[in-house]
Amino acid sequence: MLRTLTILTAIFIAPVWAQDLPEGEGRPVTERICTGCHGAEMFSAYHKSGDDWDRTITTMTEKGLSITDADYATVLDYLSKCLGTPAKKLNINKASSCELQTTLAITADQAQAIIAYRAKNGDFKDLDGVKKVDGIDVAAITAKKDNITF
Ligand code: HEC
């Protein structure tokens, strides 16, 4: 019984850990490089500026992390955008999925819907255009209107 429970726990908990890090460009590289010594839960709940993440990676190299320049840039970009701080002004026509999620406080699905809409219909011109996106949380978008640029 205990053994079954252990196996079940492993099956159900492992994917949750993997999902800990938000979906975004650079996640696989970050996961590979940053979970060698500890789990992603060590840093996945942080929201820090790019400069602070830069310092964190430097601190990790002092603890033994070895990383190529290319991977450093990828990991820093991922952490800055996906575990970053909300932007004061975000260009909704250029923002990545992670930037949209962080600054507008919307889900990954909604961020994806904005990106798909933009790709199909061209740049948004105003807030009314954004409100037309399928499945968008209009209240959340309206609350962040001062943070959105076009
Ligand atoms: C070579 C091993 C190693 C690798 C690889 C590594 N870390 Fe760490 N990290 C550590 C150690 C050791 C600690 C301290 C653990 C403790 O305090 O229990 C730590 C702690 C942390 C902490 C908590 C302490 C703090 O400074 O806020 C964060 C955040 C963190 N790591 C982020 C990262 C990120 C992001 C990466 C990928 C760039 C990474 N780590 C890769 C060894 C590593």
Backbone and ligand atoms as CSV (ligand in chain L), in Angstrom:
chain,resi,resn,atom,element,x,y,z
A,1,MET,N,N,0.837,-1.207,0.000
A,1,MET,CA,C,0.000,0.000,0.000
A,1,MET,C,C,0.875,1.261,0.000
A,2,LEU,N,N,1.842,1.250,0.916
A,2,LEU,CA,C,2.704,2.422,1.011
A,2,LEU,C,C,3.491,2.601,-0.291
A,3,ARG,N,N,3.889,1.425,-0.854
A,3,ARG,CA,C,4.667,1.484,-2.080
A,3,ARG,C,C,3.822,2.055,-3.240
A,4,THR,N,N,2.597,1.597,-3.316
A,4,THR,CA,C,1.701,2.104,-4.364
A,4,THR,C,C,1.543,3.610,-4.211
A,5,LEU,N,N,1.391,4.010,-2.965
A,5,LEU,CA,C,1.184,5.427,-2.679
A,5,LEU,C,C,2.404,6.240,-3.114
A,6,THR,N,N,3.577,5.685,-2.828
A,6,THR,CA,C,4.815,6.384,-3.192
A,6,THR,C,C,4.900,6.544,-4.708
A,7,ILE,N,N,4.572,5.469,-5.410
A,7,ILE,CA,C,4.651,5.519,-6.872
A,7,ILE,C,C,3.639,6.534,-7.410
A,8,LEU,N,N,2.429,6.463,-6.871
A,8,LEU,CA,C,1.393,7.404,-7.313
A,8,LEU,C,C,1.823,8.842,-7.054
A,9,THR,N,N,2.371,9.057,-5.873
A,9,THR,CA,C,2.807,10.406,-5.512
A,9,THR,C,C,3.858,10.893,-6.512
A,10,ALA,N,N,4.793,10.003,-6.853
A,10,ALA,CA,C,5.858,10.379,-7.781
A,10,ALA,C,C,5.254,10.748,-9.133
A,11,ILE,N,N,4.286,9.958,-9.573
A,11,ILE,CA,C,3.666,10.215,-10.878
A,11,ILE,C,C,2.944,11.558,-10.879
A,12,PHE,N,N,2.234,11.827,-9.795
A,12,PHE,CA,C,1.422,13.049,-9.797
A,12,PHE,C,C,2.204,14.304,-9.436
A,13,ILE,N,N,3.265,14.143,-8.687
A,13,ILE,CA,C,3.993,15.339,-8.265
A,13,ILE,C,C,5.005,15.791,-9.322
A,14,ALA,N,N,5.631,14.822,-9.992
A,14,ALA,CA,C,6.680,15.194,-10.942
A,14,ALA,C,C,6.212,16.204,-11.996
A,15,PRO,N,N,5.073,15.972,-12.666
A,15,PRO,CA,C,4.672,16.944,-13.697
A,15,PRO,C,C,4.366,18.323,-13.114
A,16,VAL,N,N,3.893,18.370,-11.889
A,16,VAL,CA,C,3.602,19.660,-11.264
A,16,VAL,C,C,4.907,20.443,-11.102
A,17,TRP,N,N,5.962,19.746,-10.716
A,17,TRP,CA,C,7.254,20.417,-10.585
A,17,TRP,C,C,7.731,20.946,-11.915
A,18,ALA,N,N,7.540,20.132,-12.954
A,18,ALA,CA,C,7.994,20.533,-14.283
A,18,ALA,C,C,7.236,21.785,-14.741
A,19,GLN,N,N,5.977,21.900,-14.324
A,19,GLN,CA,C,5.160,23.045,-14.747
A,19,GLN,C,C,5.461,24.295,-13.917
A,20,ASP,N,N,6.254,24.113,-12.890
A,20,ASP,CA,C,6.555,25.213,-11.989
A,20,ASP,C,C,7.028,26.459,-12.722
A,21,LEU,N,N,7.843,26.259,-13.743
A,21,LEU,CA,C,8.377,27.394,-14.488
A,21,LEU,C,C,7.392,27.778,-15.583
A,22,PRO,N,N,7.077,29.069,-15.712
A,22,PRO,CA,C,6.126,29.483,-16.748
A,22,PRO,C,C,6.614,29.112,-18.150
A,23,GLU,N,N,5.665,28.822,-19.014
A,23,GLU,CA,C,5.964,28.512,-20.408
A,23,GLU,C,C,6.536,29.750,-21.074
A,24,GLY,N,N,7.601,29.591,-21.830
A,24,GLY,CA,C,8.160,30.737,-22.538
A,24,GLY,C,C,9.455,30.358,-23.222
A,25,GLU,N,N,9.880,31.225,-24.136
A,25,GLU,CA,C,11.105,30.958,-24.879
A,25,GLU,C,C,12.279,30.868,-23.909
A,26,GLY,N,N,13.092,29.809,-24.048
A,26,GLY,CA,C,14.255,29.650,-23.180
A,26,GLY,C,C,14.007,28.787,-21.962
A,27,ARG,N,N,12.770,28.314,-21.785
A,27,ARG,CA,C,12.498,27.499,-20.598
A,27,ARG,C,C,13.292,26.183,-20.564
A,28,PRO,N,N,13.360,25.436,-21.700
A,28,PRO,CA,C,14.099,24.170,-21.634
A,28,PRO,C,C,15.564,24.372,-21.228
A,29,VAL,N,N,16.198,25.415,-21.787
A,29,VAL,CA,C,17.610,25.673,-21.460
A,29,VAL,C,C,17.736,26.051,-19.982
A,30,THR,N,N,16.833,26.901,-19.513
A,30,THR,CA,C,16.876,27.338,-18.117
A,30,THR,C,C,16.661,26.156,-17.178
A,31,GLU,N,N,15.715,25.295,-17.548
A,31,GLU,CA,C,15.442,24.124,-16.721
A,31,GLU,C,C,16.675,23.225,-16.640
A,32,ARG,N,N,17.307,23.022,-17.789
A,32,ARG,CA,C,18.483,22.146,-17.835
A,32,ARG,C,C,19.614,22.741,-16.984
A,33,ILE,N,N,19.835,24.037,-17.111
A,33,ILE,CA,C,20.995,24.658,-16.470
A,33,ILE,C,C,20.750,24.960,-14.995
A,34,CYS,N,N,19.533,25.303,-14.647
A,34,CYS,CA,C,19.283,25.794,-13.291
A,34,CYS,C,C,18.744,24.728,-12.336
A,35,THR,N,N,18.583,23.503,-12.800
A,35,THR,CA,C,18.074,22.479,-11.876
A,35,THR,C,C,19.115,21.384,-11.646
A,36,GLY,N,N,20.378,21.722,-11.951
A,36,GLY,CA,C,21.449,20.741,-11.737
A,36,GLY,C,C,21.739,20.510,-10.262
A,37,CYS,N,N,21.587,21.525,-9.431
A,37,CYS,CA,C,21.957,21.419,-8.015
A,37,CYS,C,C,20.747,21.478,-7.087
A,38,HIS,N,N,19.699,22.143,-7.539
A,38,HIS,CA,C,18.468,22.237,-6.736
A,38,HIS,C,C,17.292,22.252,-7.700
A,39,GLY,N,N,16.093,22.119,-7.189
A,39,GLY,CA,C,14.914,22.110,-8.052
A,39,GLY,C,C,14.545,23.505,-8.517
A,40,ALA,N,N,13.620,23.542,-9.499
A,40,ALA,CA,C,13.157,24.830,-10.015
A,40,ALA,C,C,12.404,25.602,-8.937
A,41,GLU,N,N,11.877,24.873,-7.949
A,41,GLU,CA,C,11.115,25.561,-6.889
A,41,GLU,C,C,12.000,26.498,-6.065
A,42,MET,N,N,13.332,26.337,-6.204
A,42,MET,CA,C,14.258,27.245,-5.504
A,42,MET,C,C,14.112,28.681,-6.017
A,43,PHE,N,N,13.709,28.819,-7.287
A,43,PHE,CA,C,13.646,30.182,-7.845
A,43,PHE,C,C,12.353,30.520,-8.590
A,44,SER,N,N,11.456,29.529,-8.790
A,44,SER,CA,C,10.293,29.755,-9.665
A,44,SER,C,C,9.257,30.706,-9.073
A,45,ALA,N,N,9.313,30.961,-7.766
A,45,ALA,CA,C,8.312,31.847,-7.166
A,45,ALA,C,C,8.790,33.306,-7.097
A,46,TYR,N,N,10.061,33.517,-7.485
A,46,TYR,CA,C,10.593,34.891,-7.441
A,46,TYR,C,C,10.082,35.730,-8.613
A,47,HIS,N,N,9.935,37.034,-8.406
A,47,HIS,CA,C,9.758,37.980,-9.513
A,47,HIS,C,C,10.780,39.079,-9.295
A,48,LYS,N,N,11.809,39.076,-10.138
A,48,LYS,CA,C,12.904,40.026,-9.948
A,48,LYS,C,C,13.216,40.738,-11.260
A,49,SER,N,N,13.900,41.865,-11.130
A,49,SER,CA,C,14.303,42.618,-12.322
A,49,SER,C,C,15.422,41.865,-13.040
A,50,GLY,N,N,15.665,42.253,-14.283
A,50,GLY,CA,C,16.751,41.644,-15.056
A,50,GLY,C,C,18.093,41.779,-14.357
A,51,ASP,N,N,18.348,42.960,-13.767
A,51,ASP,CA,C,19.621,43.171,-13.063
A,51,ASP,C,C,19.756,42.206,-11.885
A,52,ASP,N,N,18.669,42.003,-11.165
A,52,ASP,CA,C,18.719,41.089,-10.021
A,52,ASP,C,C,18.947,39.648,-10.481
A,53,TRP,N,N,18.299,39.266,-11.584
A,53,TRP,CA,C,18.525,37.910,-12.106
A,53,TRP,C,C,19.963,37.749,-12.565
A,54,ASP,N,N,20.514,38.820,-13.172
A,54,ASP,CA,C,21.902,38.783,-13.609
A,54,ASP,C,C,22.802,38.485,-12.399
A,55,ARG,N,N,22.520,39.171,-11.293
A,55,ARG,CA,C,23.308,38.944,-10.070
A,55,ARG,C,C,23.122,37.518,-9.551
A,56,THR,N,N,21.875,36.998,-9.655
A,56,THR,CA,C,21.624,35.631,-9.177
A,56,THR,C,C,22.461,34.624,-9.969
A,57,ILE,N,N,22.474,34.789,-11.297
A,57,ILE,CA,C,23.244,33.828,-12.113
A,57,ILE,C,C,24.731,33.919,-11.752
A,58,THR,N,N,25.211,35.156,-11.561
A,58,THR,CA,C,26.610,35.327,-11.158
A,58,THR,C,C,26.877,34.608,-9.830
A,59,THR,N,N,25.943,34.764,-8.884
A,59,THR,CA,C,26.095,34.078,-7.594
A,59,THR,C,C,26.165,32.557,-7.798
A,60,MET,N,N,25.351,32.033,-8.716
A,60,MET,CA,C,25.345,30.590,-8.962
A,60,MET,C,C,26.664,30.116,-9.574
A,61,THR,N,N,27.283,30.983,-10.408
A,61,THR,CA,C,28.589,30.597,-10.963
A,61,THR,C,C,29.625,30.513,-9.834
A,62,GLU,N,N,29.450,31.363,-8.819
A,62,GLU,CA,C,30.354,31.290,-7.661
A,62,GLU,C,C,30.130,29.997,-6.875
A,63,LYS,N,N,28.933,29.435,-6.997
A,63,LYS,CA,C,28.633,28.171,-6.313
A,63,LYS,C,C,28.983,26.957,-7.177
A,64,GLY,N,N,29.485,27.214,-8.382
A,64,GLY,CA,C,29.943,26.098,-9.209
A,64,GLY,C,C,29.263,25.944,-10.555
A,65,LEU,N,N,28.282,26.781,-10.865
A,65,LEU,CA,C,27.621,26.698,-12.172
A,65,LEU,C,C,28.593,27.087,-13.272
A,66,SER,N,N,28.713,26.224,-14.303
A,66,SER,CA,C,29.487,26.657,-15.468
A,66,SER,C,C,28.524,26.785,-16.634
A,67,ILE,N,N,28.595,27.900,-17.341
A,67,ILE,CA,C,27.586,28.237,-18.345
A,67,ILE,C,C,28.251,28.973,-19.507
A,68,THR,N,N,27.855,28.641,-20.743
A,68,THR,CA,C,28.416,29.329,-21.918
A,68,THR,C,C,27.775,30.721,-22.022
A,69,ASP,N,N,28.415,31.605,-22.787
A,69,ASP,CA,C,27.876,32.958,-22.961
A,69,ASP,C,C,26.488,32.912,-23.601
A,70,ALA,N,N,26.317,32.016,-24.583
A,70,ALA,CA,C,25.033,31.926,-25.285
A,70,ALA,C,C,23.934,31.473,-24.320
A,71,ASP,N,N,24.243,30.454,-23.515
A,71,ASP,CA,C,23.241,29.977,-22.547
A,71,ASP,C,C,22.961,31.033,-21.481
A,72,TYR,N,N,23.993,31.757,-21.089
A,72,TYR,CA,C,23.819,32.828,-20.092
A,72,TYR,C,C,22.776,33.824,-20.604
A,73,ALA,N,N,22.935,34.224,-21.881
A,73,ALA,CA,C,22.006,35.197,-22.474
A,73,ALA,C,C,20.590,34.622,-22.530
A,74,THR,N,N,20.462,33.359,-22.895
A,74,THR,CA,C,19.141,32.728,-22.995
A,74,THR,C,C,18.475,32.646,-21.627
A,75,VAL,N,N,19.236,32.204,-20.629
A,75,VAL,CA,C,18.686,32.041,-19.282
A,75,VAL,C,C,18.307,33.398,-18.690
A,76,LEU,N,N,19.183,34.396,-18.879
A,76,LEU,CA,C,18.889,35.733,-18.345
A,76,LEU,C,C,17.635,36.309,-19.002
A,77,ASP,N,N,17.503,36.099,-20.309
A,77,ASP,CA,C,16.337,36.603,-21.026
A,77,ASP,C,C,15.065,35.908,-20.522
A,78,TYR,N,N,15.153,34.596,-20.361
A,78,TYR,CA,C,13.983,33.848,-19.867
A,78,TYR,C,C,13.584,34.312,-18.457
A,79,LEU,N,N,14.569,34.375,-17.559
A,79,LEU,CA,C,14.260,34.750,-16.172
A,79,LEU,C,C,13.726,36.186,-16.103
A,80,SER,N,N,14.314,37.100,-16.889
A,80,SER,CA,C,13.885,38.504,-16.857
A,80,SER,C,C,12.455,38.667,-17.352
A,81,LYS,N,N,12.088,37.864,-18.367
A,81,LYS,CA,C,10.752,38.022,-18.946
A,81,LYS,C,C,9.709,37.181,-18.225
A,82,CYS,N,N,10.078,35.945,-17.893
A,82,CYS,CA,C,9.066,35.018,-17.357
A,82,CYS,C,C,8.968,35.065,-15.835
A,83,LEU,N,N,10.043,35.456,-15.167
A,83,LEU,CA,C,9.986,35.611,-13.709
A,83,LEU,C,C,10.417,37.030,-13.373
A,84,GLY,N,N,10.026,37.949,-14.239
A,84,GLY,CA,C,10.428,39.335,-14.069
A,84,GLY,C,C,9.413,40.134,-13.276
A,85,THR,N,N,9.666,41.435,-13.208
A,85,THR,CA,C,8.721,42.327,-12.533
A,85,THR,C,C,7.808,42.933,-13.603
A,86,PRO,N,N,6.580,43.292,-13.242
A,86,PRO,CA,C,5.675,43.885,-14.222
A,86,PRO,C,C,6.277,45.166,-14.815
A,87,ALA,N,N,6.096,45.349,-16.139
A,87,ALA,CA,C,6.624,46.548,-16.795
A,87,ALA,C,C,5.689,47.728,-16.554
A,88,LYS,N,N,6.264,48.939,-16.456
A,88,LYS,CA,C,5.414,50.134,-16.314
A,88,LYS,C,C,4.673,50.383,-17.621
A,89,LYS,N,N,5.401,50.168,-18.726
A,89,LYS,CA,C,4.800,50.313,-20.058
A,89,LYS,C,C,5.171,49.094,-20.883
A,90,LEU,N,N,4.157,48.458,-21.455
A,90,LEU,CA,C,4.401,47.272,-22.267
A,90,LEU,C,C,3.752,47.464,-23.634
A,91,ASN,N,N,4.566,47.306,-24.695
A,91,ASN,CA,C,4.004,47.386,-26.041
A,91,ASN,C,C,3.313,46.061,-26.359
A,92,ILE,N,N,2.011,46.106,-26.411
A,92,ILE,CA,C,1.224,44.876,-26.562
A,92,ILE,C,C,1.399,44.243,-27.942
A,93,ASN,N,N,1.924,45.022,-28.884
A,93,ASN,CA,C,2.154,44.472,-30.216
A,93,ASN,C,C,3.498,43.762,-30.341
A,94,LYS,N,N,4.348,43.935,-29.334
A,94,LYS,CA,C,5.681,43.324,-29.413
A,94,LYS,C,C,5.945,42.348,-28.268
A,95,ALA,N,N,5.157,42.418,-27.214
A,95,ALA,CA,C,5.456,41.650,-26.000
A,95,ALA,C,C,5.371,40.142,-26.217
A,96,SER,N,N,6.230,39.421,-25.516
A,96,SER,CA,C,6.215,37.960,-25.556
A,96,SER,C,C,5.134,37.444,-24.610
A,97,SER,N,N,4.864,36.158,-24.705
A,97,SER,CA,C,3.854,35.535,-23.848
A,97,SER,C,C,4.125,35.801,-22.364
A,98,CYS,N,N,5.363,35.604,-21.946
A,98,CYS,CA,C,5.703,35.792,-20.532
A,98,CYS,C,C,5.537,37.240,-20.096
A,99,GLU,N,N,5.934,38.179,-20.965
A,99,GLU,CA,C,5.798,39.597,-20.611
A,99,GLU,C,C,4.319,39.964,-20.474
A,100,LEU,N,N,3.504,39.431,-21.364
A,100,LEU,CA,C,2.061,39.696,-21.274
A,100,LEU,C,C,1.499,39.139,-19.969
A,101,GLN,N,N,1.895,37.918,-19.619
A,101,GLN,CA,C,1.385,37.297,-18.389
A,101,GLN,C,C,1.792,38.093,-17.152
A,102,THR,N,N,3.073,38.476,-17.108
A,102,THR,CA,C,3.597,39.156,-15.924
A,102,THR,C,C,3.000,40.546,-15.750
A,103,THR,N,N,2.964,41.318,-16.817
A,103,THR,CA,C,2.534,42.715,-16.687
A,103,THR,C,C,1.013,42.857,-16.636
A,104,LEU,N,N,0.304,42.035,-17.409
A,104,LEU,CA,C,-1.155,42.189,-17.455
A,104,LEU,C,C,-1.873,41.269,-16.466
A,105,ALA,N,N,-1.117,40.424,-15.770
A,105,ALA,CA,C,-1.697,39.476,-14.809
A,105,ALA,C,C,-2.790,38.624,-15.473
A,106,ILE,N,N,-2.438,38.063,-16.640
A,106,ILE,CA,C,-3.368,37.161,-17.335
A,106,ILE,C,C,-2.734,35.771,-17.446
A,107,THR,N,N,-3.549,34.791,-17.841
A,107,THR,CA,C,-3.045,33.417,-17.945
A,107,THR,C,C,-2.232,33.233,-19.228
A,108,ALA,N,N,-1.510,32.112,-19.279
A,108,ALA,CA,C,-0.730,31.775,-20.470
A,108,ALA,C,C,-1.658,31.622,-21.682
A,109,ASP,N,N,-2.846,31.053,-21.475
A,109,ASP,CA,C,-3.795,30.876,-22.582
A,109,ASP,C,C,-4.229,32.224,-23.152
A,110,GLN,N,N,-4.494,33.177,-22.269
A,110,GLN,CA,C,-4.911,34.507,-22.736
A,110,GLN,C,C,-3.770,35.214,-23.460
A,111,ALA,N,N,-2.562,35.060,-22.943
A,111,ALA,CA,C,-1.395,35.671,-23.595
A,111,ALA,C,C,-1.236,35.089,-24.997
A,112,GLN,N,N,-1.405,33.778,-25.107
A,112,GLN,CA,C,-1.300,33.091,-26.392
A,112,GLN,C,C,-2.384,33.606,-27.347
A,113,ALA,N,N,-3.583,33.843,-26.817
A,113,ALA,CA,C,-4.697,34.331,-27.640
A,113,ALA,C,C,-4.381,35.734,-28.179
A,114,ILE,N,N,-3.757,36.577,-27.368
A,114,ILE,CA,C,-3.356,37.921,-27.817
A,114,ILE,C,C,-2.350,37.810,-28.958
A,115,ILE,N,N,-1.371,36.922,-28.789
A,115,ILE,CA,C,-0.327,36.763,-29.799
A,115,ILE,C,C,-0.921,36.224,-31.110
A,116,ALA,N,N,-1.832,35.263,-31.003
A,116,ALA,CA,C,-2.460,34.676,-32.192
A,116,ALA,C,C,-3.305,35.723,-32.921
A,117,TYR,N,N,-4.036,36.525,-32.141
A,117,TYR,CA,C,-4.912,37.556,-32.714
A,117,TYR,C,C,-4.082,38.592,-33.464
A,118,ARG,N,N,-2.997,38.987,-32.824
A,118,ARG,CA,C,-2.080,39.986,-33.387
A,118,ARG,C,C,-1.446,39.467,-34.688
A,119,ALA,N,N,-1.077,38.188,-34.704
A,119,ALA,CA,C,-0.459,37.594,-35.891
A,119,ALA,C,C,-1.459,37.551,-37.044
A,120,LYS,N,N,-2.714,37.301,-36.716
A,120,LYS,CA,C,-3.737,37.150,-37.754
A,120,LYS,C,C,-4.262,38.505,-38.244
A,121,ASN,N,N,-4.465,39.442,-37.308
A,121,ASN,CA,C,-5.153,40.694,-37.659
A,121,ASN,C,C,-4.259,41.925,-37.733
A,122,GLY,N,N,-2.979,41.746,-37.470
A,122,GLY,CA,C,-2.077,42.897,-37.459
A,122,GLY,C,C,-2.067,43.559,-36.088
A,123,ASP,N,N,-1.280,44.645,-35.981
A,123,ASP,CA,C,-1.094,45.313,-34.688
A,123,ASP,C,C,-2.411,45.830,-34.096
A,124,PHE,N,N,-2.488,45.769,-32.781
A,124,PHE,CA,C,-3.611,46.409,-32.073
A,124,PHE,C,C,-3.424,47.913,-32.166
A,125,LYS,N,N,-4.537,48.640,-32.283
A,125,LYS,CA,C,-4.434,50.105,-32.361
A,125,LYS,C,C,-4.894,50.769,-31.078
A,126,ASP,N,N,-5.782,50.104,-30.369
A,126,ASP,CA,C,-6.295,50.672,-29.120
A,126,ASP,C,C,-6.836,49.560,-28.220
A,127,LEU,N,N,-7.272,49.968,-27.042
A,127,LEU,CA,C,-7.735,49.009,-26.040
A,127,LEU,C,C,-8.968,48.227,-26.514
A,128,ASP,N,N,-9.816,48.896,-27.272
A,128,ASP,CA,C,-11.015,48.210,-27.776
A,128,ASP,C,C,-10.642,46.997,-28.622
A,129,GLY,N,N,-9.573,47.129,-29.375
A,129,GLY,CA,C,-9.102,46.009,-30.193
A,129,GLY,C,C,-8.709,44.830,-29.321
A,130,VAL,N,N,-8.013,45.113,-28.222
A,130,VAL,CA,C,-7.554,44.050,-27.318
A,130,VAL,C,C,-8.745,43.337,-26.684
A,131,LYS,N,N,-9.779,44.098,-26.390
A,131,LYS,CA,C,-10.963,43.522,-25.746
A,131,LYS,C,C,-11.693,42.527,-26.650
A,132,LYS,N,N,-11.403,42.598,-27.962
A,132,LYS,CA,C,-12.068,41.696,-28.914
A,132,LYS,C,C,-11.429,40.308,-28.945
A,133,VAL,N,N,-10.262,40.170,-28.329
A,133,VAL,CA,C,-9.575,38.870,-28.361
A,133,VAL,C,C,-10.433,37.812,-27.653
A,134,ASP,N,N,-10.562,36.679,-28.317
A,134,ASP,CA,C,-11.361,35.566,-27.778
A,134,ASP,C,C,-10.854,35.115,-26.412
A,135,GLY,N,N,-11.726,35.049,-25.437
A,135,GLY,CA,C,-11.363,34.491,-24.131
A,135,GLY,C,C,-10.616,35.459,-23.223
A,136,ILE,N,N,-10.497,36.727,-23.652
A,136,ILE,CA,C,-9.719,37.682,-22.845
A,136,ILE,C,C,-10.531,38.133,-21.622
A,137,ASP,N,N,-9.822,38.342,-20.525
A,137,ASP,CA,C,-10.445,38.840,-19.306
A,137,ASP,C,C,-10.496,40.376,-19.420
A,138,VAL,N,N,-11.622,40.895,-19.863
A,138,VAL,CA,C,-11.749,42.334,-20.147
A,138,VAL,C,C,-11.465,43.180,-18.902
A,139,ALA,N,N,-11.928,42.709,-17.748
A,139,ALA,CA,C,-11.701,43.460,-16.500
A,139,ALA,C,C,-10.203,43.549,-16.188
A,140,ALA,N,N,-9.487,42.441,-16.381
A,140,ALA,CA,C,-8.044,42.432,-16.099
A,140,ALA,C,C,-7.320,43.385,-17.039
A,141,ILE,N,N,-7.690,43.337,-18.313
A,141,ILE,CA,C,-7.060,44.212,-19.313
A,141,ILE,C,C,-7.353,45.684,-19.003
A,142,THR,N,N,-8.601,45.973,-18.661
A,142,THR,CA,C,-8.990,47.356,-18.363
A,142,THR,C,C,-8.228,47.874,-17.146
A,143,ALA,N,N,-8.046,47.017,-16.162
A,143,ALA,CA,C,-7.327,47.415,-14.941
A,143,ALA,C,C,-5.877,47.795,-15.249
A,144,LYS,N,N,-5.332,47.221,-16.318
A,144,LYS,CA,C,-3.923,47.476,-16.656
A,144,LYS,C,C,-3.767,48.439,-17.825
A,145,LYS,N,N,-4.817,49.163,-18.170
A,145,LYS,CA,C,-4.766,49.966,-19.404
A,145,LYS,C,C,-3.634,50.999,-19.420
A,146,ASP,N,N,-3.284,51.517,-18.251
A,146,ASP,CA,C,-2.216,52.522,-18.203
A,146,ASP,C,C,-0.833,51.912,-18.451
A,147,ASN,N,N,-0.739,50.591,-18.354
A,147,ASN,CA,C,0.547,49.924,-18.571
A,147,ASN,C,C,0.732,49.477,-20.026
A,148,ILE,N,N,-0.343,49.630,-20.822
A,148,ILE,CA,C,-0.301,49.127,-22.201
A,148,ILE,C,C,-0.005,50.249,-23.193
A,149,THR,N,N,0.960,50.009,-24.078
A,149,THR,CA,C,1.184,50.930,-25.208
A,149,THR,C,C,0.985,50.159,-26.505
A,150,PHE,N,N,0.827,50.909,-27.605
A,150,PHE,CA,C,0.522,50.281,-28.903
A,150,PHE,C,C,1.567,50.630,-29.958
L,1,HEC,C1,C,26.411,24.358,-9.272
L,1,HEC,C2,C,25.186,24.232,-8.529
L,1,HEC,C3,C,24.081,25.233,-8.814
L,1,HEC,C4,C,23.490,25.506,-10.026
L,1,HEC,C5,C,23.771,24.877,-11.368
L,1,HEC,C6,C,22.494,26.542,-9.752
L,1,HEC,N1,N,22.462,26.816,-8.425
L,1,HEC,FE1,FE,21.150,28.067,-7.481
L,1,HEC,N2,N,21.935,27.547,-5.680
L,1,HEC,C7,C,23.004,26.687,-5.498
L,1,HEC,C8,C,23.276,26.573,-4.082
L,1,HEC,C9,C,24.354,25.708,-3.449
L,1,HEC,C10,C,22.337,27.390,-3.429
L,1,HEC,C11,C,22.172,27.622,-1.939
L,1,HEC,C12,C,21.230,26.550,-1.486
L,1,HEC,C13,C,20.709,26.740,-0.147
L,1,HEC,O1,O,20.827,27.856,0.384
L,1,HEC,O2,O,20.156,25.760,0.371
L,1,HEC,C14,C,21.504,27.989,-4.470
L,1,HEC,C15,C,20.446,28.861,-4.231
L,1,HEC,C16,C,19.699,29.487,-5.187
L,1,HEC,C17,C,18.690,30.479,-4.939
L,1,HEC,C18,C,18.220,30.950,-3.580
L,1,HEC,C19,C,19.211,31.876,-2.947
L,1,HEC,C20,C,19.227,33.219,-3.579
L,1,HEC,O3,O,20.343,33.660,-3.959
L,1,HEC,O4,O,18.177,33.872,-3.699
L,1,HEC,C21,C,18.231,30.901,-6.142
L,1,HEC,C22,C,17.186,31.973,-6.405
L,1,HEC,C23,C,18.942,30.145,-7.155
L,1,HEC,N3,N,19.813,29.303,-6.545
L,1,HEC,C24,C,18.746,30.279,-8.513
L,1,HEC,C25,C,19.444,29.574,-9.473
L,1,HEC,C26,C,19.288,29.799,-10.900
L,1,HEC,C27,C,18.354,30.823,-11.537
L,1,HEC,C28,C,20.128,28.932,-11.522
L,1,HEC,C29,C,20.389,28.839,-13.018
L,1,HEC,C30,C,21.046,29.999,-13.581
L,1,HEC,C31,C,20.805,28.155,-10.481
L,1,HEC,N4,N,20.384,28.590,-9.265
L,1,HEC,C32,C,21.714,27.148,-10.735
L,1,HEC,C33,C,23.687,26.013,-6.464
L,1,HEC,C34,C,23.409,26.039,-7.804
